[in-house]
Amino acid sequence: QTTPVASEGTVTLYAEWEKLIKYTAKIHLNGASSVSKEEIYCYTDDATKGCDITLPTITPASGFTVLGFNTIQNATSSTKNPSTTVNLKSDTNFYAITKSTSPYTITFNTNGSNDITSSIDCYRYNGNSTCKVVAPNATPKDGYTLIGLNTDANATTSSWNIGTEKEFTSSATYNVIQSKEIQATFEKNGASTITATTVKCKIYNAQKDCTIKTPGITPIAGFSTIGWNTSSSATTSEVGQNANVSIGSNKKYYAITKKEIKATFIANGASSIGSSSKTCEVYNGSTSGCKITAPTITASSGFSVVGWNISSSATTSTLDP
């Protein structure tokens, strides 16, 4: 530019200048394959206005797609798109944000419980080989306690607790783990002693029953042990003492014991009798006795049958044949 000066004499001119402000944008691959620029500068003479740059393009790693840029390194979404204008008012770091084109799928099986989310898609970001999932809530079956999740459907413990975060390197399947406590109670029912009055076990997941070991039984004097029955008046056992039995619900068992009573019959001068002895049984500590049918009597010649008596010299009968 031409500037008029005085026509005579010497004129000294001085340059006037001001320092420009430089801002730098650093571009981080952050797992991407490449970016078209890794550092971009711009200048401004007004810090309040800043200066503009154009963000570079992103080439994602294999198996990933471009989302854009973010100033947070671990972001899973973008705030700026590639090739767009951004105003800088300070030095700024931009991180390429990329997302896997296909997810790892975490599948959940109810495994006897009432409900759980069927699956969760787990995407990887920024070139990472892993992704994280928070275990969803599950609804256990009525009467059951929720334990957690496990890859083994028959597990009795949790390898992944509900509401906690887990890192995955591939798709996986988890099963709900739940349990229900079952109780069997035992009554002496006329026995002298039993070794336990309560035995417990747990049903897990989709199981229908669990196994307990029945207590031992000591009968009262004169009685022998038969076993256990769910009926207090039973004369046979459903399961023996100190034996394994499967139960699917709370049960009550009664000790079953037996005493054999023997009646001996003597001809006592008769020609013959139908049997020399008869037996019957009483159960579960009963003191009421039991019934037998008396044998027949054949009288000696010249005698007639009167019956039976517990006295050998009796002349009357207390029990008919």
Sequence and secondary structure as in RCSB ss.txt:
>XXXX:A:sequence
QTTPVASEGTVTLYAEWEKLIKYTAKIHLNGASSVSKEEIYCYTDDATKGCDITLPTITPASGFTVLGFNTIQNA
TSSTKNPSTTVNLKSDTNFYAITKSTSPYTITFNTNGSNDITSSIDCYRYNGNSTCKVVAPNATPKDGYTLIGLN
TDANATTSSWNIGTEKEFTSSATYNVIQSKEIQATFEKNGASTITATTVKCKIYNAQKDCTIKTPGITPIAGFST
IGWNTSSSATTSEVGQNANVSIGSNKKYYAITKKEIKATFIANGASSIGSSSKTCEVYNGSTSGCKITAPTITAS
SGFSVVGWNISSSATTSTLDP
>XXXX:A:secstr
      SSS           EEEEEEEE TT SEES SEEEEEES TTT EEEE   EE  TTEEEEEEESSTT 
SS SB TT EEEESS EEEEEEEEESS EEEEEE TTSSEE SEEEE  BTT S EEEE   EE  TT EEEEEE
SSTT SS SB TT EEEESS EEEEEEEEEEEEEEEE TT SEES SEEEEEEETT S EEEE   EE  TT EE
EEEESSTT SS SB TT EEEESS EEEEEEEEEEEEEE   TT SEES SEEEEEEETT  S        EE  
TT     B SSTT SS SB  
